[in-house]
C-alpha cells in the first residue's frame, strides 16, 4: 500500500456531508459522492480498487511505443483531428516524425539532458509533440501562457527557463 500525497497534507480538507473536516479525523471519506476511500489510524488512504503497478519505463517511452505501433498497423489513420477544421488531420506516422523532428532540433541547438525548456503553445497536438520530443532528448518542458505580454515572456526566459520554444 502506497502513501497518498494527500495524507502528507494535514491542513487539506475533504468535504463530508457538506461540511469540511480535517483528514486525520476521518474514517470514511466521500469525495464528490462518487468514490469512497478508507483512512486508517496513520492517515494512509486505502482504496477498494486493485493497486496500480509502479511504472518501470518512462512515460514518453510508453507513449512513443504506442504511437510507433499504431503508425505501423495503420499508417494513414488520424491521430489528431482539428475540432474547428475536421479536414485538418495528422496521422500517427506524421506525429511520430514531428516528435523526432523536435528532438533533432533540440539536439542541434545544444539542449542537453536535464535542461528545462519553456513552451508557449495553445492546447493543441503540437504541445504533445514538443513534450515527447523534449523527453526523447532527455529534457523536460514547462508550459507558459501564450497570452503573456512580451515583457513577461522575457522575464520567464531569463529567470526560469534555460531554453524557450515559441509556438509553432
mmCIF file of the C-alpha atoms, coordinates in Angstrom:
data_MODEL
# 
_entry.id   MODEL 
# 
loop_
_atom_site.group_PDB 
_atom_site.id 
_atom_site.type_symbol 
_atom_site.label_atom_id 
_atom_site.label_alt_id 
_atom_site.label_comp_id 
_atom_site.label_asym_id 
_atom_site.label_entity_id 
_atom_site.label_seq_id 
_atom_site.pdbx_PDB_ins_code 
_atom_site.Cartn_x 
_atom_site.Cartn_y 
_atom_site.Cartn_z 
_atom_site.occupancy 
_atom_site.B_iso_or_equiv 
_atom_site.pdbx_formal_charge 
_atom_site.auth_seq_id 
_atom_site.auth_comp_id 
_atom_site.auth_asym_id 
_atom_site.auth_atom_id 
_atom_site.pdbx_PDB_model_num 
ATOM 1   C CA . UNK A 1 1   ? 0.000   0.000  0.000   1.00 0.00 ? 1   UNK A CA 1 
ATOM 2   C CA . UNK A 1 2   ? 1.463   3.346  -1.026  1.00 0.00 ? 2   UNK A CA 1 
ATOM 3   C CA . UNK A 1 3   ? 1.144   6.558  0.972   1.00 0.00 ? 3   UNK A CA 1 
ATOM 4   C CA . UNK A 1 4   ? -1.183  9.056  -0.639  1.00 0.00 ? 4   UNK A CA 1 
ATOM 5   C CA . UNK A 1 5   ? 0.132   12.509 -1.476  1.00 0.00 ? 5   UNK A CA 1 
ATOM 6   C CA . UNK A 1 6   ? -2.836  13.993 0.379   1.00 0.00 ? 6   UNK A CA 1 
ATOM 7   C CA . UNK A 1 7   ? -2.027  12.158 3.605   1.00 0.00 ? 7   UNK A CA 1 
ATOM 8   C CA . UNK A 1 8   ? 1.076   14.329 3.964   1.00 0.00 ? 8   UNK A CA 1 
ATOM 9   C CA . UNK A 1 9   ? -1.049  17.492 3.957   1.00 0.00 ? 9   UNK A CA 1 
ATOM 10  C CA . UNK A 1 10  ? -2.553  17.898 7.434   1.00 0.00 ? 10  UNK A CA 1 
ATOM 11  C CA . UNK A 1 11  ? -4.455  21.077 6.510   1.00 0.00 ? 11  UNK A CA 1 
ATOM 12  C CA . UNK A 1 12  ? -6.084  19.610 3.406   1.00 0.00 ? 12  UNK A CA 1 
ATOM 13  C CA . UNK A 1 13  ? -9.851  19.478 3.744   1.00 0.00 ? 13  UNK A CA 1 
ATOM 14  C CA . UNK A 1 14  ? -12.275 16.956 2.316   1.00 0.00 ? 14  UNK A CA 1 
ATOM 15  C CA . UNK A 1 15  ? -15.989 17.613 2.226   1.00 0.00 ? 15  UNK A CA 1 
ATOM 16  C CA . UNK A 1 16  ? -18.083 15.084 4.076   1.00 0.00 ? 16  UNK A CA 1 
ATOM 17  C CA . UNK A 1 17  ? -21.790 15.662 4.471   1.00 0.00 ? 17  UNK A CA 1 
ATOM 18  C CA . UNK A 1 18  ? -21.347 19.252 3.177   1.00 0.00 ? 18  UNK A CA 1 
ATOM 19  C CA . UNK A 1 19  ? -19.003 20.276 5.994   1.00 0.00 ? 19  UNK A CA 1 
ATOM 20  C CA . UNK A 1 20  ? -15.189 20.419 5.937   1.00 0.00 ? 20  UNK A CA 1 
ATOM 21  C CA . UNK A 1 21  ? -13.318 18.071 8.246   1.00 0.00 ? 21  UNK A CA 1 
ATOM 22  C CA . UNK A 1 22  ? -9.606  17.537 8.800   1.00 0.00 ? 22  UNK A CA 1 
ATOM 23  C CA . UNK A 1 23  ? -8.143  14.465 7.069   1.00 0.00 ? 23  UNK A CA 1 
ATOM 24  C CA . UNK A 1 24  ? -6.767  12.782 10.230  1.00 0.00 ? 24  UNK A CA 1 
ATOM 25  C CA . UNK A 1 25  ? -10.189 12.824 11.913  1.00 0.00 ? 25  UNK A CA 1 
ATOM 26  C CA . UNK A 1 26  ? -11.932 10.928 9.112   1.00 0.00 ? 26  UNK A CA 1 
ATOM 27  C CA . UNK A 1 27  ? -12.577 7.234  8.899   1.00 0.00 ? 27  UNK A CA 1 
ATOM 28  C CA . UNK A 1 28  ? -14.833 7.194  5.847   1.00 0.00 ? 28  UNK A CA 1 
ATOM 29  C CA . UNK A 1 29  ? -14.443 9.902  3.229   1.00 0.00 ? 29  UNK A CA 1 
ATOM 30  C CA . UNK A 1 30  ? -16.670 10.613 0.249   1.00 0.00 ? 30  UNK A CA 1 
ATOM 31  C CA . UNK A 1 31  ? -15.238 12.827 -2.474  1.00 0.00 ? 31  UNK A CA 1 
ATOM 32  C CA . UNK A 1 32  ? -17.928 14.376 -4.680  1.00 0.00 ? 32  UNK A CA 1 
ATOM 33  C CA . UNK A 1 33  ? -20.153 11.436 -3.731  1.00 0.00 ? 33  UNK A CA 1 
ATOM 34  C CA . UNK A 1 34  ? -18.609 9.274  -6.453  1.00 0.00 ? 34  UNK A CA 1 
ATOM 35  C CA . UNK A 1 35  ? -15.815 7.346  -4.763  1.00 0.00 ? 35  UNK A CA 1 
ATOM 36  C CA . UNK A 1 36  ? -15.421 6.146  -1.182  1.00 0.00 ? 36  UNK A CA 1 
ATOM 37  C CA . UNK A 1 37  ? -11.999 5.742  0.423   1.00 0.00 ? 37  UNK A CA 1 
ATOM 38  C CA . UNK A 1 38  ? -10.975 4.393  3.798   1.00 0.00 ? 38  UNK A CA 1 
ATOM 39  C CA . UNK A 1 39  ? -8.357  6.038  6.029   1.00 0.00 ? 39  UNK A CA 1 
ATOM 40  C CA . UNK A 1 40  ? -6.528  4.049  8.696   1.00 0.00 ? 40  UNK A CA 1 
ATOM 41  C CA . UNK A 1 41  ? -5.134  5.342  12.002  1.00 0.00 ? 41  UNK A CA 1 
ATOM 42  C CA . UNK A 1 42  ? -1.890  6.618  10.409  1.00 0.00 ? 42  UNK A CA 1 
ATOM 43  C CA . UNK A 1 43  ? -3.809  8.680  7.858   1.00 0.00 ? 43  UNK A CA 1 
ATOM 44  C CA . UNK A 1 44  ? -2.957  6.386  4.950   1.00 0.00 ? 44  UNK A CA 1 
ATOM 45  C CA . UNK A 1 45  ? -5.712  6.144  2.363   1.00 0.00 ? 45  UNK A CA 1 
ATOM 46  C CA . UNK A 1 46  ? -6.560  2.671  1.122   1.00 0.00 ? 46  UNK A CA 1 
ATOM 47  C CA . UNK A 1 47  ? -8.791  2.033  -1.855  1.00 0.00 ? 47  UNK A CA 1 
ATOM 48  C CA . UNK A 1 48  ? -11.108 -0.820 -2.693  1.00 0.00 ? 48  UNK A CA 1 
ATOM 49  C CA . UNK A 1 49  ? -9.537  -0.976 -6.163  1.00 0.00 ? 49  UNK A CA 1 
ATOM 50  C CA . UNK A 1 50  ? -6.598  -3.186 -7.132  1.00 0.00 ? 50  UNK A CA 1 
ATOM 51  C CA . UNK A 1 51  ? -3.236  -1.369 -6.680  1.00 0.00 ? 51  UNK A CA 1 
ATOM 52  C CA . UNK A 1 52  ? -1.749  0.048  -9.873  1.00 0.00 ? 52  UNK A CA 1 
ATOM 53  C CA . UNK A 1 53  ? 1.772   -1.249 -10.522 1.00 0.00 ? 53  UNK A CA 1 
ATOM 54  C CA . UNK A 1 54  ? 4.544   1.330  -10.359 1.00 0.00 ? 54  UNK A CA 1 
ATOM 55  C CA . UNK A 1 55  ? 5.846   2.168  -13.821 1.00 0.00 ? 55  UNK A CA 1 
ATOM 56  C CA . UNK A 1 56  ? 9.340   0.951  -14.645 1.00 0.00 ? 56  UNK A CA 1 
ATOM 57  C CA . UNK A 1 57  ? 9.507   2.652  -18.063 1.00 0.00 ? 57  UNK A CA 1 
ATOM 58  C CA . UNK A 1 58  ? 9.422   6.437  -18.628 1.00 0.00 ? 58  UNK A CA 1 
ATOM 59  C CA . UNK A 1 59  ? 6.034   7.729  -19.805 1.00 0.00 ? 59  UNK A CA 1 
ATOM 60  C CA . UNK A 1 60  ? 7.456   9.131  -23.044 1.00 0.00 ? 60  UNK A CA 1 
ATOM 61  C CA . UNK A 1 61  ? 8.824   5.695  -23.982 1.00 0.00 ? 61  UNK A CA 1 
ATOM 62  C CA . UNK A 1 62  ? 5.405   4.146  -23.404 1.00 0.00 ? 62  UNK A CA 1 
ATOM 63  C CA . UNK A 1 63  ? 3.640   6.818  -25.470 1.00 0.00 ? 63  UNK A CA 1 
ATOM 64  C CA . UNK A 1 64  ? 6.174   6.745  -28.305 1.00 0.00 ? 64  UNK A CA 1 
ATOM 65  C CA . UNK A 1 65  ? 5.988   2.943  -28.376 1.00 0.00 ? 65  UNK A CA 1 
ATOM 66  C CA . UNK A 1 66  ? 2.203   3.093  -28.738 1.00 0.00 ? 66  UNK A CA 1 
ATOM 67  C CA . UNK A 1 67  ? 2.418   5.755  -31.470 1.00 0.00 ? 67  UNK A CA 1 
ATOM 68  C CA . UNK A 1 68  ? 5.045   3.658  -33.290 1.00 0.00 ? 68  UNK A CA 1 
ATOM 69  C CA . UNK A 1 69  ? 2.839   0.531  -33.142 1.00 0.00 ? 69  UNK A CA 1 
ATOM 70  C CA . UNK A 1 70  ? -0.196  2.470  -34.401 1.00 0.00 ? 70  UNK A CA 1 
ATOM 71  C CA . UNK A 1 71  ? 1.824   4.015  -37.228 1.00 0.00 ? 71  UNK A CA 1 
ATOM 72  C CA . UNK A 1 72  ? 2.926   0.544  -38.372 1.00 0.00 ? 72  UNK A CA 1 
ATOM 73  C CA . UNK A 1 73  ? -0.545  -1.020 -38.156 1.00 0.00 ? 73  UNK A CA 1 
ATOM 74  C CA . UNK A 1 74  ? -2.479  1.875  -39.684 1.00 0.00 ? 74  UNK A CA 1 
ATOM 75  C CA . UNK A 1 75  ? -0.096  4.414  -41.274 1.00 0.00 ? 75  UNK A CA 1 
ATOM 76  C CA . UNK A 1 76  ? -2.833  6.683  -42.621 1.00 0.00 ? 76  UNK A CA 1 
ATOM 77  C CA . UNK A 1 77  ? -5.140  6.667  -39.588 1.00 0.00 ? 77  UNK A CA 1 
ATOM 78  C CA . UNK A 1 78  ? -5.673  10.061 -37.960 1.00 0.00 ? 78  UNK A CA 1 
ATOM 79  C CA . UNK A 1 79  ? -4.062  10.529 -34.564 1.00 0.00 ? 79  UNK A CA 1 
ATOM 80  C CA . UNK A 1 80  ? -5.340  14.101 -34.125 1.00 0.00 ? 80  UNK A CA 1 
ATOM 81  C CA . UNK A 1 81  ? -8.298  15.827 -35.776 1.00 0.00 ? 81  UNK A CA 1 
ATOM 82  C CA . UNK A 1 82  ? -8.894  19.569 -35.533 1.00 0.00 ? 82  UNK A CA 1 
ATOM 83  C CA . UNK A 1 83  ? -12.170 20.400 -33.788 1.00 0.00 ? 83  UNK A CA 1 
ATOM 84  C CA . UNK A 1 84  ? -12.513 23.649 -35.740 1.00 0.00 ? 84  UNK A CA 1 
ATOM 85  C CA . UNK A 1 85  ? -11.483 22.251 -39.120 1.00 0.00 ? 85  UNK A CA 1 
ATOM 86  C CA . UNK A 1 86  ? -12.123 18.475 -39.260 1.00 0.00 ? 86  UNK A CA 1 
ATOM 87  C CA . UNK A 1 87  ? -10.346 18.270 -42.614 1.00 0.00 ? 87  UNK A CA 1 
ATOM 88  C CA . UNK A 1 88  ? -7.084  19.148 -40.825 1.00 0.00 ? 88  UNK A CA 1 
ATOM 89  C CA . UNK A 1 89  ? -5.789  15.827 -39.536 1.00 0.00 ? 89  UNK A CA 1 
ATOM 90  C CA . UNK A 1 90  ? -2.405  14.379 -38.648 1.00 0.00 ? 90  UNK A CA 1 
ATOM 91  C CA . UNK A 1 91  ? -1.648  10.669 -38.827 1.00 0.00 ? 91  UNK A CA 1 
ATOM 92  C CA . UNK A 1 92  ? 0.270   8.621  -36.275 1.00 0.00 ? 92  UNK A CA 1 
ATOM 93  C CA . UNK A 1 93  ? 3.232   8.386  -38.663 1.00 0.00 ? 93  UNK A CA 1 
ATOM 94  C CA . UNK A 1 94  ? 3.293   12.174 -39.216 1.00 0.00 ? 94  UNK A CA 1 
ATOM 95  C CA . UNK A 1 95  ? 3.009   12.760 -35.479 1.00 0.00 ? 95  UNK A CA 1 
ATOM 96  C CA . UNK A 1 96  ? 5.924   10.423 -34.781 1.00 0.00 ? 96  UNK A CA 1 
ATOM 97  C CA . UNK A 1 97  ? 8.012   12.292 -37.369 1.00 0.00 ? 97  UNK A CA 1 
ATOM 98  C CA . UNK A 1 98  ? 7.132   15.597 -35.672 1.00 0.00 ? 98  UNK A CA 1 
ATOM 99  C CA . UNK A 1 99  ? 8.301   14.214 -32.301 1.00 0.00 ? 99  UNK A CA 1 
ATOM 100 C CA . UNK A 1 100 ? 11.607  13.110 -33.809 1.00 0.00 ? 100 UNK A CA 1 
ATOM 101 C CA . UNK A 1 101 ? 11.909  16.457 -35.586 1.00 0.00 ? 101 UNK A CA 1 
ATOM 102 C CA . UNK A 1 102 ? 11.561  18.330 -32.280 1.00 0.00 ? 102 UNK A CA 1 
ATOM 103 C CA . UNK A 1 103 ? 14.145  16.044 -30.640 1.00 0.00 ? 103 UNK A CA 1 
ATOM 104 C CA . UNK A 1 104 ? 16.567  16.624 -33.529 1.00 0.00 ? 104 UNK A CA 1 
ATOM 105 C CA . UNK A 1 105 ? 16.009  20.388 -33.374 1.00 0.00 ? 105 UNK A CA 1 
ATOM 106 C CA . UNK A 1 106 ? 16.704  20.472 -29.637 1.00 0.00 ? 106 UNK A CA 1 
ATOM 107 C CA . UNK A 1 107 ? 19.867  18.458 -30.208 1.00 0.00 ? 107 UNK A CA 1 
ATOM 108 C CA . UNK A 1 108 ? 21.006  20.840 -32.954 1.00 0.00 ? 108 UNK A CA 1 
ATOM 109 C CA . UNK A 1 109 ? 20.649  23.930 -30.730 1.00 0.00 ? 109 UNK A CA 1 
ATOM 110 C CA . UNK A 1 110 ? 22.500  22.301 -27.836 1.00 0.00 ? 110 UNK A CA 1 
ATOM 111 C CA . UNK A 1 111 ? 19.773  21.368 -25.353 1.00 0.00 ? 111 UNK A CA 1 
ATOM 112 C CA . UNK A 1 112 ? 21.224  18.713 -23.065 1.00 0.00 ? 112 UNK A CA 1 
ATOM 113 C CA . UNK A 1 113 ? 19.772  16.088 -20.747 1.00 0.00 ? 113 UNK A CA 1 
ATOM 114 C CA . UNK A 1 114 ? 18.120  17.536 -17.661 1.00 0.00 ? 114 UNK A CA 1 
ATOM 115 C CA . UNK A 1 115 ? 17.578  21.043 -19.003 1.00 0.00 ? 115 UNK A CA 1 
ATOM 116 C CA . UNK A 1 116 ? 14.168  22.695 -18.920 1.00 0.00 ? 116 UNK A CA 1 
ATOM 117 C CA . UNK A 1 117 ? 12.617  24.288 -21.988 1.00 0.00 ? 117 UNK A CA 1 
ATOM 118 C CA . UNK A 1 118 ? 9.663   26.653 -21.752 1.00 0.00 ? 118 UNK A CA 1 
ATOM 119 C CA . UNK A 1 119 ? 6.868   26.211 -24.263 1.00 0.00 ? 119 UNK A CA 1 
ATOM 120 C CA . UNK A 1 120 ? 4.252   28.804 -25.201 1.00 0.00 ? 120 UNK A CA 1 
ATOM 121 C CA . UNK A 1 121 ? 1.680   26.943 -27.256 1.00 0.00 ? 121 UNK A CA 1 
ATOM 122 C CA . UNK A 1 122 ? -2.095  26.663 -27.129 1.00 0.00 ? 122 UNK A CA 1 
ATOM 123 C CA . UNK A 1 123 ? -3.865  23.432 -26.259 1.00 0.00 ? 123 UNK A CA 1 
ATOM 124 C CA . UNK A 1 124 ? -3.125  21.537 -29.463 1.00 0.00 ? 124 UNK A CA 1 
ATOM 125 C CA . UNK A 1 125 ? -1.339  18.424 -30.730 1.00 0.00 ? 125 UNK A CA 1 
ATOM 126 C CA . UNK A 1 126 ? 1.928   20.348 -31.128 1.00 0.00 ? 126 UNK A CA 1 
ATOM 127 C CA . UNK A 1 127 ? 2.213   20.545 -27.334 1.00 0.00 ? 127 UNK A CA 1 
ATOM 128 C CA . UNK A 1 128 ? 2.369   16.753 -27.124 1.00 0.00 ? 128 UNK A CA 1 
ATOM 129 C CA . UNK A 1 129 ? 4.888   16.628 -29.997 1.00 0.00 ? 129 UNK A CA 1 
ATOM 130 C CA . UNK A 1 130 ? 7.136   19.114 -28.165 1.00 0.00 ? 130 UNK A CA 1 
ATOM 131 C CA . UNK A 1 131 ? 6.693   17.252 -24.863 1.00 0.00 ? 131 UNK A CA 1 
ATOM 132 C CA . UNK A 1 132 ? 7.629   13.897 -26.395 1.00 0.00 ? 132 UNK A CA 1 
ATOM 133 C CA . UNK A 1 133 ? 10.459  15.394 -28.470 1.00 0.00 ? 133 UNK A CA 1 
ATOM 134 C CA . UNK A 1 134 ? 11.972  17.072 -25.407 1.00 0.00 ? 134 UNK A CA 1 
ATOM 135 C CA . UNK A 1 135 ? 11.560  13.851 -23.425 1.00 0.00 ? 135 UNK A CA 1 
ATOM 136 C CA . UNK A 1 136 ? 13.346  11.893 -26.158 1.00 0.00 ? 136 UNK A CA 1 
ATOM 137 C CA . UNK A 1 137 ? 16.238  14.326 -25.789 1.00 0.00 ? 137 UNK A CA 1 
ATOM 138 C CA . UNK A 1 138 ? 16.308  13.805 -22.006 1.00 0.00 ? 138 UNK A CA 1 
ATOM 139 C CA . UNK A 1 139 ? 14.831  17.187 -21.128 1.00 0.00 ? 139 UNK A CA 1 
ATOM 140 C CA . UNK A 1 140 ? 11.504  18.372 -19.861 1.00 0.00 ? 140 UNK A CA 1 
ATOM 141 C CA . UNK A 1 141 ? 9.178   21.206 -20.728 1.00 0.00 ? 141 UNK A CA 1 
ATOM 142 C CA . UNK A 1 142 ? 7.218   23.659 -18.676 1.00 0.00 ? 142 UNK A CA 1 
ATOM 143 C CA . UNK A 1 143 ? 4.194   25.378 -20.105 1.00 0.00 ? 143 UNK A CA 1 
ATOM 144 C CA . UNK A 1 144 ? 3.904   29.139 -20.378 1.00 0.00 ? 144 UNK A CA 1 
ATOM 145 C CA . UNK A 1 145 ? 0.745   31.052 -21.167 1.00 0.00 ? 145 UNK A CA 1 
ATOM 146 C CA . UNK A 1 146 ? 0.883   32.094 -24.843 1.00 0.00 ? 146 UNK A CA 1 
ATOM 147 C CA . UNK A 1 147 ? -1.161  35.203 -23.997 1.00 0.00 ? 147 UNK A CA 1 
ATOM 148 C CA . UNK A 1 148 ? 1.560   36.704 -21.785 1.00 0.00 ? 148 UNK A CA 1 
ATOM 149 C CA . UNK A 1 149 ? 2.936   40.105 -22.711 1.00 0.00 ? 149 UNK A CA 1 
ATOM 150 C CA . UNK A 1 150 ? 6.383   40.316 -24.298 1.00 0.00 ? 150 UNK A CA 1 
ATOM 151 C CA . UNK A 1 151 ? 7.869   41.644 -21.044 1.00 0.00 ? 151 UNK A CA 1 
ATOM 152 C CA . UNK A 1 152 ? 6.516   38.723 -19.028 1.00 0.00 ? 152 UNK A CA 1 
ATOM 153 C CA . UNK A 1 153 ? 7.790   36.234 -21.622 1.00 0.00 ? 153 UNK A CA 1 
ATOM 154 C CA . UNK A 1 154 ? 11.261  37.772 -21.480 1.00 0.00 ? 154 UNK A CA 1 
ATOM 155 C CA . UNK A 1 155 ? 11.144  37.583 -17.673 1.00 0.00 ? 155 UNK A CA 1 
ATOM 156 C CA . UNK A 1 156 ? 10.226  33.904 -17.833 1.00 0.00 ? 156 UNK A CA 1 
ATOM 157 C CA . UNK A 1 157 ? 13.049  33.194 -20.237 1.00 0.00 ? 157 UNK A CA 1 
ATOM 158 C CA . UNK A 1 158 ? 15.638  34.993 -18.096 1.00 0.00 ? 158 UNK A CA 1 
ATOM 159 C CA . UNK A 1 159 ? 14.519  33.747 -14.700 1.00 0.00 ? 159 UNK A CA 1 
ATOM 160 C CA . UNK A 1 160 ? 13.144  30.261 -15.206 1.00 0.00 ? 160 UNK A CA 1 
ATOM 161 C CA . UNK A 1 161 ? 13.804  28.551 -18.491 1.00 0.00 ? 161 UNK A CA 1 
ATOM 162 C CA . UNK A 1 162 ? 17.130  27.610 -19.994 1.00 0.00 ? 162 UNK A CA 1 
ATOM 163 C CA . UNK A 1 163 ? 15.555  27.436 -23.445 1.00 0.00 ? 163 UNK A CA 1 
ATOM 164 C CA . UNK A 1 164 ? 12.336  28.821 -24.855 1.00 0.00 ? 164 UNK A CA 1 
ATOM 165 C CA . UNK A 1 165 ? 10.441  27.183 -27.696 1.00 0.00 ? 165 UNK A CA 1 
ATOM 166 C CA . UNK A 1 166 ? 7.919   29.548 -29.302 1.00 0.00 ? 166 UNK A CA 1 
ATOM 167 C CA . UNK A 1 167 ? 4.594   28.312 -30.625 1.00 0.00 ? 167 UNK A CA 1 
ATOM 168 C CA . UNK A 1 168 ? 4.558   26.536 -33.976 1.00 0.00 ? 168 UNK A CA 1 
# 
